[in-house]
Amino acid sequence: MASSKKHPPLDDVAKTIIELLQEDGRRSYSDIGREVGLSEAAVRQRVQRLTESGVMQIVAVTDPMQLGFPRQAMIGIRVSGDTRIVAEAIAEIPAIDYVVITVGSFDILAEVVCEDDEDLLAMINDHIRPIDGVLSTETFIYAKLQKQLYNWGTR
């Protein structure tokens, strides 16, 4: 869902639809329509526009550790050259679910979900380090997923 495009400002109805779906992504369009004063069809169109434009996604958020991926880690990556090009290459790796360009000790942070330590090692050595521009990596292994929320609302 990464996007650097500027989207037109959201109206209050769109914001409310997003907030309601952040609370419960399975909420019915008719229920949302009652909350915002629109028909079910109008809500469906609004949701479709919001998803097609990249403003939001509707997905099942899971705990990878409970789904057979007990090794989850954040990898800090230091880069030489154009960080955006390296970030694009890293984002193409299927096992990496999150890539962000930063302005701190690391140039890029990438979250990876793996089956085990061998899988993690292969990810770093075979897929990340060979990318042109990668200078170094530092891996932060998750011991426990303590909190993961996506209901921060809208502005």
Kinemage of the C-alpha trace (Angstrom):
@kinemage 1
@onewidth
@group {chain A} dominant
@subgroup {mainchain}
@vectorlist {calphas} color= white
{ca met a 1} P 0.000 0.000 0.000
{ca ala a 2} L 3.055 2.221 -0.130
{ca ser a 3} L 2.385 5.471 -1.879
{ca ser a 4} L 3.994 8.858 -1.994
{ca lys a 5} L 1.177 10.296 -4.108
{ca lys a 6} L -0.803 13.112 -2.571
{ca his a 7} L -4.449 12.228 -2.243
{ca pro a 8} L -7.233 14.802 -2.196
{ca pro a 9} L -8.391 15.588 1.331
{ca leu a 10} L -10.899 13.122 2.700
{ca asp a 11} L -14.351 14.399 3.601
{ca asp a 12} L -15.908 13.595 6.981
{ca val a 13} L -17.948 10.713 5.549
{ca ala a 14} L -14.856 9.021 4.082
{ca lys a 15} L -13.017 9.474 7.372
{ca thr a 16} L -15.881 7.930 9.315
{ca ile a 17} L -16.059 4.974 6.905
{ca ile a 18} L -12.319 4.381 7.370
{ca glu a 19} L -12.566 4.611 11.155
{ca leu a 20} L -15.503 2.186 11.255
{ca leu a 21} L -13.602 -0.308 9.099
{ca gln a 22} L -10.500 0.114 11.280
{ca glu a 23} L -12.635 -1.011 14.228
{ca asp a 24} L -14.124 -3.958 12.299
{ca gly a 25} L -13.056 -4.678 8.724
{ca arg a 26} L -15.989 -7.084 8.330
{ca arg a 27} L -18.618 -4.479 9.185
{ca ser a 28} L -21.435 -4.533 6.620
{ca tyr a 29} L -21.903 -1.702 4.157
{ca ser a 30} L -25.516 -1.339 5.267
{ca asp a 31} L -24.393 -0.912 8.893
{ca ile a 32} L -21.814 1.678 7.824
{ca gly a 33} L -24.469 3.392 5.702
{ca arg a 34} L -26.731 3.798 8.734
{ca glu a 35} L -23.832 5.389 10.655
{ca val a 36} L -22.919 7.877 7.907
{ca gly a 37} L -26.330 8.485 6.297
{ca leu a 38} L -25.640 6.793 2.948
{ca ser a 39} L -27.143 3.845 1.122
{ca glu a 40} L -25.372 0.500 1.085
{ca ala a 41} L -24.503 1.024 -2.613
{ca ala a 42} L -23.032 4.470 -1.919
{ca val a 43} L -20.864 3.062 0.879
{ca arg a 44} L -19.715 0.241 -1.423
{ca gln a 45} L -18.674 2.820 -4.048
{ca arg a 46} L -16.867 4.920 -1.447
{ca val a 47} L -14.978 1.899 -0.100
{ca gln a 48} L -14.046 0.829 -3.621
{ca arg a 49} L -12.668 4.311 -4.417
{ca leu a 50} L -10.704 4.382 -1.148
{ca thr a 51} L -9.149 0.980 -1.830
{ca glu a 52} L -8.468 1.568 -5.539
{ca ser a 53} L -6.780 4.891 -4.786
{ca gly a 54} L -4.519 3.256 -2.182
{ca val a 55} L -5.912 5.223 0.759
{ca met a 56} L -6.749 1.968 2.569
{ca gln a 57} L -6.659 -1.811 2.347
{ca ile a 58} L -9.046 -4.270 3.888
{ca val a 59} L -7.076 -7.317 5.034
{ca ala a 60} L -6.977 -9.892 7.799
{ca val a 61} L -4.218 -8.871 10.213
{ca thr a 62} L -2.609 -11.945 11.715
{ca asp a 63} L 0.049 -12.900 14.217
{ca pro a 64} L 2.677 -14.639 12.044
{ca met a 65} L 4.088 -16.513 15.036
{ca gln a 66} L 0.749 -18.281 15.484
{ca leu a 67} L 0.592 -19.180 11.771
{ca gly a 68} L 3.822 -21.148 11.540
{ca phe a 69} L 6.238 -18.261 11.076
{ca pro a 70} L 7.914 -18.113 14.496
{ca arg a 71} L 10.853 -16.027 13.292
{ca gln a 72} L 9.917 -12.412 12.706
{ca ala a 73} L 12.486 -9.636 12.611
{ca met a 74} L 13.114 -6.017 11.742
{ca ile a 75} L 16.235 -5.499 9.662
{ca gly a 76} L 18.007 -2.158 9.751
{ca ile a 77} L 19.822 -1.506 6.486
{ca arg a 78} L 22.547 1.051 5.781
{ca val a 79} L 22.808 2.119 2.149
{ca ser a 80} L 25.140 3.992 -0.162
{ca gly a 81} L 23.643 5.771 -3.147
{ca asp a 82} L 19.963 6.287 -3.826
{ca thr a 83} L 18.037 4.836 -0.899
{ca arg a 84} L 14.823 4.770 -2.921
{ca ile a 85} L 16.277 2.348 -5.470
{ca val a 86} L 17.489 -0.009 -2.747
{ca ala a 87} L 14.134 0.220 -0.946
{ca glu a 88} L 12.327 -0.683 -4.183
{ca ala a 89} L 14.555 -3.765 -4.610
{ca ile a 90} L 13.970 -4.838 -1.007
{ca ala a 91} L 10.210 -4.335 -1.376
{ca glu a 92} L 10.225 -6.887 -4.229
{ca ile a 93} L 11.309 -9.689 -1.864
{ca pro a 94} L 8.128 -11.684 -1.110
{ca ala a 95} L 8.958 -12.541 2.532
{ca ile a 96} L 9.417 -8.873 3.422
{ca asp a 97} L 6.108 -7.371 4.487
{ca tyr a 98} L 7.139 -3.837 5.470
{ca val a 99} L 9.739 -1.456 4.037
{ca val a 100} L 10.252 2.123 5.142
{ca ile a 101} L 12.936 4.674 4.290
{ca thr a 102} L 14.168 6.388 7.444
{ca val a 103} L 16.393 9.302 8.420
{ca gly a 104} L 18.109 7.831 11.458
{ca ser a 105} L 20.855 5.315 12.161
{ca phe a 106} L 19.512 3.144 9.338
{ca asp a 107} L 18.478 4.229 5.878
{ca ile a 108} L 15.858 1.502 5.529
{ca leu a 109} L 13.894 -0.688 7.932
{ca ala a 110} L 12.445 -3.925 6.584
{ca glu a 111} L 10.255 -6.385 8.445
{ca val a 112} L 10.583 -10.035 7.506
{ca val a 113} L 8.529 -13.088 8.451
{ca cys a 114} L 10.387 -16.420 8.304
{ca glu a 115} L 9.873 -20.050 9.210
{ca asp a 116} L 13.105 -20.365 11.215
{ca asp a 117} L 16.621 -18.991 11.747
{ca glu a 118} L 17.953 -20.700 8.594
{ca asp a 119} L 15.239 -18.986 6.573
{ca leu a 120} L 16.151 -15.641 8.154
{ca leu a 121} L 19.850 -16.153 7.465
{ca ala a 122} L 19.129 -17.049 3.846
{ca met a 123} L 16.917 -13.968 3.519
{ca ile a 124} L 19.707 -11.674 4.685
{ca asn a 125} L 22.634 -13.357 2.908
{ca asp a 126} L 20.948 -14.408 -0.340
{ca his a 127} L 18.413 -11.648 -0.917
{ca ile a 128} L 19.241 -8.452 0.982
{ca arg a 129} L 23.031 -8.167 1.179
{ca pro a 130} L 23.612 -8.828 -2.559
{ca ile a 131} L 21.514 -5.787 -3.531
{ca asp a 132} L 23.684 -3.029 -5.004
{ca gly a 133} L 23.999 -0.215 -2.493
{ca val a 134} L 23.498 -2.288 0.670
{ca leu a 135} L 26.418 -1.510 2.985
{ca ser a 136} L 25.384 -3.350 6.146
{ca thr a 137} L 22.456 -4.847 7.995
{ca glu a 138} L 21.511 -5.234 11.630
{ca thr a 139} L 18.768 -7.655 12.603
{ca phe a 140} L 16.354 -7.234 15.504
{ca ile a 141} L 14.610 -10.554 16.191
{ca tyr a 142} L 11.136 -10.314 17.696
{ca ala a 143} L 10.771 -12.314 20.908
{ca lys a 144} L 7.015 -11.679 21.173
{ca leu a 145} L 4.438 -9.652 19.298
{ca gln a 146} L 3.155 -7.585 22.217
{ca lys a 147} L 0.902 -5.118 20.406
{ca gln a 148} L -0.155 -4.595 16.810
{ca leu a 149} L -2.981 -2.167 16.103
{ca tyr a 150} L -4.062 -0.335 12.988
{ca asn a 151} L -6.936 1.754 14.329
{ca trp a 152} L -5.189 5.117 14.669
{ca gly a 153} L -8.110 6.890 12.992
{ca thr a 154} L -7.940 9.722 10.481
{ca arg a 155} L -7.020 13.382 10.507
